[in-house]
Amino acid sequence: MTAQTLTADAVLKRPTTPVQRLQRTLHAHPWISPAVVLVAAYVVFSLLNERFAQPGIQSLLIQQTAVVAALAIGQTLIILTAGIDLSVGAIAILAMMVSAKAAAENGLSGPAALALGLVVGAGAGLLNGVLVTRLSLPPFIVTLGTLSMFTALTLIYTRGTSIQGSVLPDLLNWTGNSFAVGEFRITVGVLLVLGLYAGVGYALSQTAWGQHVYAVGDDPEAARLSGVSARRVLLSVYVVAGVIYAVAAWVLIGRAGAASPNALSDANLASITAVVIGGTSLFGGRGTLIGTLLGALIVQSFTLGLGLARVDEHYRLLAVGALVILAVAADQWIRKARA
């Protein structure tokens, strides 16, 4: 046995402290931290106001979380590649308004209008992806620019007018249909979002594409040397994210009962907040969709729970902002486990 082997064995067998073991556990399972925070939030808010745990309030919370949770799926994919998408809300609104206006004013059937919205979402994502991969522009700058472009295109196309759900095909309103599960009421949109989480989560964890997404986010050069085309992976991520944003827009039509160009004004920050609080690293390569879903629930739980506790809105924003900073600080600390 060589001295090098002995040294390696000594490093592997080196005793670790409880704090180091905690770091490694959280690094391997990023969803644990948001799960603990969510449970703590439910306990605290239920003690502050017993109405918080009632089925009616929880049904409302879940329905309110659905749209941001859907948008956060696409945001997670992009942040996993060490990027960020500031155009998430603008893409969703553009896809929604094109789909709704084509159905209401041009007579498109429900399936055709929905397909058109998905194509618009994919096209917008493709534009972001091309600018990032082909021109090597920073994702922050690209999506900041396309945020303004897509917003302007939506306002030009719709002239700032909303379209009521009553004039839209049944399919576009379908996601707003609800049914009872015991004392809870669940909408089709919520089930659709959960299906998205299951499908994209499977793709990330069980397919070569998912492994390539993590590899590109963790170390693009190492991924390239191992035969992974970082450009193709990045391009596919932005296109998939665009399609997911369009699906989120479909859920929003059902939730709001209308298509409005003024909706989702805070979607960009809300989706990023959910992803960061959910344990996905802003540096890429680490995170799970389970954590993102928990992060979205945490944000909505804080908003609703503090509202029921009659806490001033400014303090609610303060609490969510503090959560984001703590989440990023925790990510920095957890990343040290790799050292």
N, C-alpha and C positions, 0 to 999 in steps of 0.2 A: 504494500500500500504506500503510495507516494505521499510526500509532505503536503502536496496540494489537496489530495483527497482527504487527509486528516484535517486540514484547515476547513474545508467545506463541511465535513461532518460536524466539526466543532461549532460552526456557525449555525447549522441546522438544529443542533441540540442545545443551543444557548438558551438558558431560561428566560422567559418573558414575564413581564409584570402584568397584573390584571388590566391596567390601562392599555398596554400594547395589545393584549388579546382582544380587548374591546374595539380598538382601532381596526384590527384585522377583520373582526367579525362584521363591523359596519362597512368596511371596504368591500367585503365579499357579498354583503346583503344590504344594499343601500336603502331598501324599503323599510328596514326596521325602525330607523329614526322617525320618519313621518308616521308610522303606525303608532309608536309610543305617544307622539304629540297629539294625534287624533283621539286616542283613547282618553288622554288627560283632558283634552278640550271637552269631550262629551261629558266626562265626570263633573268638571267645573261648571259648565253651562247648565247642566241638569240640576246642580245644587243651587245655582243662582236663580233659576226659573224652571219650575217643574214642567212647564209647557214645552220646553225645548225637546224633551224626549217623547212627546206625544206623537202618535202615528201621522196625524195631519201635518204637523210641523216638519217631521222628517220626510214626508212625501214631497212637501214643498221644497225642502233643502235639496233633495236628490234631483228634482226636476230643474231647479235653478242651476245646479252644478253641471248638468248634462252638456250644454253648449260649450262652456269653457273647457270642460274635460275632453271633449272631442277635439277642439282646437289644440289642446295641449299635447295630443298624440303626435300631430305633425311637428309641433315645436320640439318635442322630445327627440324625434328622429334627427332634427337638424342640430340640436345642441349636443347630441351624442357624437356628431362629427366635428365638434368644436366650433360650430357656427351659431348663428342666432337669426331669427326671422322677425323683423319688425313689421312686415306686411301681412301678417296672418289675418288680422281682422279685415283689412282692405280686400284681400283675395276672397274671403268668405262673402263679404257684402257684394262684391262685383259678380260672383257666381250666382248668388241669390237673386239679385236684381235682373240679371240677364235671363235667368230661368223663369222668373215670375212674369216679367214683362213680355217675354216671348209667348207665354201661355195666355196671359190676360188680353194682350192686344193683337197678337199675331195668330192666335188660334192653335198653337201647338198643343198636342195632347200631353197628358201628364208624364208618361214615360219619355217622350221626346224632349220635353222641357227639362226634366231631371237630367237626362243624358247631356243636354247642352250645358247645363250648369257644371256637371262633372268635367266636361271638356274644357270649359273656361278655367276651372280651378287647376286642371292639369297644365294648361297652356301658361297660366300665370306662374306656376311653380317651375315650369320648364324655362321661362325667361329668367327667373332668379338663378336657376341652376346653370344656365349657359353663361350668364354674366360672372358667376363665381368661378366656374371651372375653365371656361375658355379665355376669359380676359384676366383671370387671376385677381379679381377684385375682392376686397374683404366683404364677407357676408353682411356685416353691420351696415356698411356704406351702401351696398347693393339694395338691401331690403328697405333701408331708409329712403332711398330714391324711389323704389317701386311702390312704397307706401303712398307717396304723394301721387304717383302716376295712376295707380289703380283707383285711388279715391277720386281723383279728378275725372277719370273715365266713367266711373259710376255716376257721378253728379251730372256729367254732360249727357250721358245716355238716358238717365231717368228724369233730368231736370229737377232733381231734388224731391220728387213726389213718391209717396208710398203707394203700395198696392195691397188692398185688403184681401184677406184669405177667402172671403165669400165669392170672389170672382176668379179664384184659382181652381185648377183641377183637384179632385179629391186626393190624388196621389201626393201632391205637394203639401196638403194639410194632414196627411195620414200620420205623420210622426207626432202630431198633437193628440191623437186618440189615446184615451186612458182606460184602464181596467183595474178592478180591485184585486189585491192580493192580501187576504185577511183584512186588516184595518188600514192597510196602505193602498195608495193609488199610484200606479206606475204607468207612464206613457210609453208609447211605441218608440219614441225618440230615445228614451233612457235605455231600452233594450237594444236599440241600434248602436248606441255608443258603447255599451258593454260588449256587443259583438265585435265592434271595431277593436276594442282593447284586446279581446281574446285572439282575433285574427292577426293583428300586427304584433302582439306579444309573442305569438307562436312563431311568426316570421323572424323576429329578432333572436329568439332563443334556440330555434330548431332548424334554421336553414342557413345555407352558406352565405346568402345575402346578408342576413342579420349579423353573422360573425364578421363579415367584411365591414359592415357599418361600424361596429365596435373597434375593429382594427384600424380603420382610417382615422377615427376620432382619437384613438390612443396614441398612434405614432404613424403618420402618413408615409414617412420614408421607409420604415420597417415593413409596412403593408405593401408598398411598391416593390421592395426587394423580394418579398415572398410571393410575388406574382399577382397581387391584387391591383386592379386599375382604379386608383383613387378617384379619378375624374368621373368614370362611369358610375361608381358607387355614389358619389356626391350628387351627380345629375339625377340619378334614380331617386335619391332621398328627397330632393326638392320637388320632383314630379309627384311622388307618392304623397308628400305633405300637402301639395296643392289639391289633390283629389280629396284628401281627408278634410281639408278646410271647406270644400264644396259640400261634403256630406254634413258637416257641422251646420252649414247654412240651411240645409234641408230641415235639420232638427230645429233650427231657430224659427223657421216659418211656422212649423207646427206649434212650437212653444208660444210664439207671440201672436199667432193668428193673422199675421200680415208680413209683408216684405218691405222693410224700410231702409233707405240708404243711410239713415242716421243711427242705425243700431250698432252694437258692439264698439262703442266709442273707447272702451278701456280694454278691449280684447287682447291687444298686444302685451300690455303689462300683466294682465290677469293670467294669460297662458304661460308667460315666462315665470311669474311668481309660483304658479302651480308646479312647474317643472323643477324649479330650484328648491322649493320647500320639499318636494318629493324625493330629493336626494340625488338627482342627476347632476353630474359635475359640469360646470360651465367650461371646463378645460377639455371636455370630450372623453369618450371611451369608457365611462362608468355611469350606470343608471338603469332603472327598470320602469316599465310602464305601470307596474303595480304602485310604485312610489309616486308616479305622476298622478294617478287616480286618487291616491290618498292625499296628495298635495292639494288637488282641486277641492276635495272635500274639506280639508283643513281651512282653506281660505273662506269657503262659503260658510263653514261652521262658525268661524270667528265673526264674520259679518252678521250672520243671523243671530248667533248667541249673544253677542254684545248688544245687538239691537233690542233683543228681548229683555236684556238686563238694563235697558234704557241708558246705555253709555253713549255719549255724544259721538256723532259721526267722525269728527276729527280724531278722536281717540281710537276709533276703530281703524282708521287709516294708519295711525301711528303704530298700532299693534301689528298689523299686517306687514308694514315696513320693517319693524323690528324683527319679525319672523324671517323675512328675506335675508337680512344682514346676518342673523344667527345661523341660518342655513348655509350661507356662503362661508362663514367662519368655520362651521363644523366641517364643511367639505374640505377646506384647506387643512384642517387638523387630521381628518381621516386619510387624506392623500399621503400623509407622512408615513402611513403604514407600509407604503411601497418601498420606502428607503431601506 
